[in-house]
C-alpha cells in the first residue's frame, strides 16, 4: 500500500517581525503561537533588540511559554545614537530604530532560505522592499482597531480639516478629530510614510473580529474609497490576546487577595506600561478611589515628576497621599508597577477595568467580559475609548474639567460609582457578556468560527507555495 500513501505537505515557514514595544510584540507573539499550535506552521519570530525593554526580552526568551516550532531570533543591536536625540519624539524614535535595524533583515531571511511569508506590523514597512527582492509575500498585522486603520487610510488621501469637530470616514460613523493622534509633524510624517506603503502588502490582518467592529471592517473591504486607494485584502483574525502569562510573587499576592473578595466587586486600575501620571494627577486618582468606597486593585506607577518631590520610586507610600494606604487597607490593594493583567481580568472578583485603552488591554477586557472606565493617554487610545464608550457601549468616559489639566477626584469618584454600582454599569455588564461569547466563538475552531477559518484559509494558500 506504499504507493497509495499521500506525501505529507511540508509545514509553511512564516516569519513574524514586530515593532519594538509590548503593545506590538504581544499580539504578534500570540499570532505566532496560534499559527504553530492551531495551523501547523513553523514560525521564526524576529526580535529587534535595540532599546528593547527587559520585560519584552524576558517574554521572548522564556522558552517554557513558547511552543515547539516557534523560534526567536535576535537581530544584532544597532547603534542609533547618531540619528536620534533626547528631543526626538517617541514615535519618530521608534521608526528610526526600526529603520536602522532592518539593515540586518535581508541576510537573516536569506539564511532562513526564503520562507513562504513574512508578517510585520504597520511600522516596519521597510521590510516590504526586502521581501519583494526575495519574492516573499509580506502581510501586515494591524495591532490597532479597525476604525483606527480606516481613519489612517482616509487621512492619507484627504486634506483633513482638523479644525472641524468630526472626521467623516467613508462608510463609518464620524470620528472626533480631537481623538486623532500624531499631531506632531515628525510623527505624522512617519505615520504617513508607513500607511502609504500598505498597498505593497499581500494582505492586512486586523486584530479584531466581525461582531466587534462590523461597520469599519466592511467599509475598508467594500467602500469605493478604500478600493480606489488599492487597500489590500483585509482579514479579521482577532482577538489576539494572551492566554497565559508568568506569575511572580507579587502576582500571586494579587490573585490571593482577589480570591477573598466578592464576585464582581473589584475595580482593576492599570494604565499600561507607559501609564505614568504626574504627582497631582496621581493624588487626585488616589482620593477619587478612596471617596468612591469601592474595592480596588491598583497597579500604581512612579509619577513622572518624582524627582521633584524626592520620593522613593520603589515605595508607593512615598508618593501617594499621606495615610492613603492605611485608610484604604480594608478596601484596596496597591501594587507597584505590574500585575498579571489577563489573570486579574479573568478572575471572578474583577468587576470593572479602569484602563488607558491600549488596544491589547481593550481586547483582553472585553474578551473576559469586563466593562471599562476609559483613561486614554496617547496614540490610538482616545479612538479606542470613544469606540468602546459611544459605539459599543461597554465603557464610561472620565471627563476633565475645563481649564484644568488633571481629572479631579470628584469626577473619578462619580464615574467609579456609576460603573461599579449604577444603572449604567449594569447595562455595560450585559453588553460585554455578549461580546465575551462572541469573541470565544470567533476563535474556537468550530463551524462559523470566523477568525479561525480566515487564518486557516490563508495558511492553506501558503502551503501551496511550498
C-alpha positions, -999 to +999 in steps of 0.1 A: +000+000+000+031+022-001+021+035-035-012+049-021+004+070+006-002+107+001+030+126+006+030+149+036+028+186+027+057+205+044+048+230+071+047+266+059+075+286+073+063+320+084+085+349+097+069+373+122+086+407+126+071+431+152+080+467+160+097+471+195+073+476+224+049+453+243+019+467+225+033+453+192+051+422+205+022+407+224-003+404+196+024+394+171+036+367+195+000+354+201-004+352+163+028+333+160+017+308+187-017+304+170+000+296+137+021+269+153-004+254+176-036+255+155-024+258+119+007+235+117+031+263+107+068+267+116+074+303+128+105+323+131+100+354+154+125+382+147+132+404+177+146+439+173+168+441+204+179+478+202+162+497+231+140+466+238+128+465+274+138+438+299+102+427+301+100+422+263+133+403+261+123+380+290+089+373+274+105+362+241+132+341+257+112+323+284+112+291+264+087+273+287+060+296+274+068+291+237+056+261+218+079+238+198+081+251+162+083+288+173+119+300+172+130+335+183+160+352+165+175+384+180+187+409+154+221+424+163+219+456+183+223+487+162+239+520+173+213+547+167+229+574+188+239+594+158+204+596+143+183+604+174+185+628+203+167+635+236+143+657+217+133+630+191+095+623+196+087+589+209+070+575+177+097+590+155+123+574+177+106+540+173+105+543+135+142+554+132+151+525+155+133+501+131+148+516+100+183+512+113+178+476+125+162+464+093+196+466+076+201+431+091+168+417+077+179+406+042+208+385+055+185+370+081+158+360+057+184+346+033+198+323+060+162+311+066+161+300+030+133+324+019+101+314+039+066+313+025+056+346+040+065+374+064+041+391+087+051+425+101+031+454+117+022+488+105+055+504+113+080+480+098+070+485+062+106+490+051+106+452+052+084+452+021+113+462-002+135+434+011+106+409+007+099+420-028+136+415-037+135+380-022+100+371-037+085+367-002+048+377+002+045+403+030+015+408+052+007+435+078-008+428+112-027+459+122-023+459+160-049+487+164-087+487+159-103+485+125-117+520+129-082+534+136-070+516+104-099+532+085-090+566+098-053+562+090-060+552+054-085+580+050-063+608+063-036+600+037-059+608+008-080+636+022-068+670+033-084+667+067-097+698+083-086+692+119-104+724+129-138+707+124-153+687+152-157+654+133-139+634+106-164+617+083-149+583+074-163+566+043-189+540+054-182+545+091-195+566+120-180+601+123-148+602+143-138+632+165-108+650+152-096+656+188-093+618+192-067+615+165-030+611+174+001+622+155-003+659+158+035+663+160+049+670+125+077+644+127+054+617+140+028+624+113+053+622+086+064+587+098+028+576+102+020+587+067+051+570+053+041+536+066+004+539+058+013+550+022+032+517+018+003+495+029-008+487-007+026+468-011+013+442+013-003+409+001-030+414+028-038+431+061-046+411+092-066+431+117-066+423+154-104+424+157-134+403+148-165+408+127-190+411+156-170+437+174-163+461+146-186+451+117-190+486+102-153+497+098-143+462+087-170+462+060-162+497+049-124+490+044-133+459+024-162+473+003-164+511+002-153+525-032-129+550-015-108+522+001-109+502-031-097+532-051-066+536-029-057+499-035-062+487+000-050+451+002-075+423+013-084+427+049-087+397+072-102+398+107-082+373+129-087+386+164-089+388+193-052+381+197-049+381+235-026+364+259-040+330+271-013+326+298+013+347+315+040+342+341+031+349+377+056+365+400+054+365+438+036+399+436+012+384+411+004+355+434-004+380+462-028+399+439-047+368+430-048+356+466-063+390+476-088+388+448-099+353+460-111+369+492-133+395+475-170+391+465-177+383+428-176+414+405-168+438+434-132+449+425-122+478+402-089+470+385-069+501+378-039+497+354-028+523+328-003+502+309+034+502+307+035+539+297+009+549+322+029+572+344+009+601+357+021+634+373+021+637+410-010+660+410-030+635+389-019+606+409-031+623+441-065+630+425-068+594+414-060+582+449-086+604+465-112+595+439-107+558+447-109+564+484-140+586+481-158+560+459-156+534+488-153+507+461-129+478+463-099+483+440-067+467+429-044+495+417-012+490+397+005+522+405+035+535+386+060+561+397+049+597+389+066+615+360+078+642+383+090+620+411+125+636+410+109+670+421+095+655+453+124+633+463+102+602+467+113+566+468+104+552+434+101+517+449+077+527+477+042+539+467+037+553+502+063+580+495+043+595+466+006+586+474-014+609+497-003+606+533-022+578+551-040+566+519-028+530+521-037+528+558-072+543+553-080+520+524-064+488+535-097+471+541-109+481+506-080+481+483-046+467+473-018+488+458+007+470+436+039+488+423+044+487+385+029+454+374+002+428+379-008+397+359-034+416+339-050+387+320-054+366+352-068+396+370-094+403+343-103+366+342-109+365+379-145+363+391-139+392+416-130+417+390-160+439+380-146+469+361-113+478+344-101+514+346-078+513+316-057+535+293-074+518+264-045+504+246-059+480+220-044+450+237-060+459+270-093+467+254-094+432+238-083+415+270-111+433+289-140+426+266-128+390+258-131+383+295-164+401+299-152+431+319-166+466+312-143+496+314-137+531+326-116+549+300-084+569+307-067+573+274-032+588+274-017+588+239-016+572+204-048+554+193-061+552+229-086+581+225-101+565+194-104+532+213-120+549+243-147+565+221-153+533+203-159+514+235-179+540+253-201+556+225-203+530+197-202+497+215-214+508+250-192+488+273-172+517+288-177+550+306-155+580+298-139+602+325-144+639+318-118+665+325-127+699+339-125+730+316-092+748+321-077+720+343-051+696+331-059+668+355-091+648+362-105+657+396-112+634+424-150+641+424-153+631+387-133+599+394-155+591+424-187+597+403-176+575+374-163+547+396-196+546+415-216+547+382-196+518+367-195+496+399-230+500+412-251+523+390-275+516+362-250+525+335-227+498+349-254+472+348-261+480+312-224+477+303-221+443+320-250+430+300-234+441+267-199+430+275-211+394+284-224+391+248-191+403+234-172+377+255-194+350+240-188+364+205-150+365+210-149+329+222-169+317+192-147+336+167-116+316+179-128+282+190-123+264+157-159+252+153-183+258+125-186+296+119-155+304+138-148+334+116-113+343+127-101+307+130-114+299+095-099+330+080-065+322+092-068+286+081-077+296+046-045+319+044-023+290+057-037+267+030-026+293+004+009+293+019+010+255+018+006+256-020+036+279-023+060+254-007 
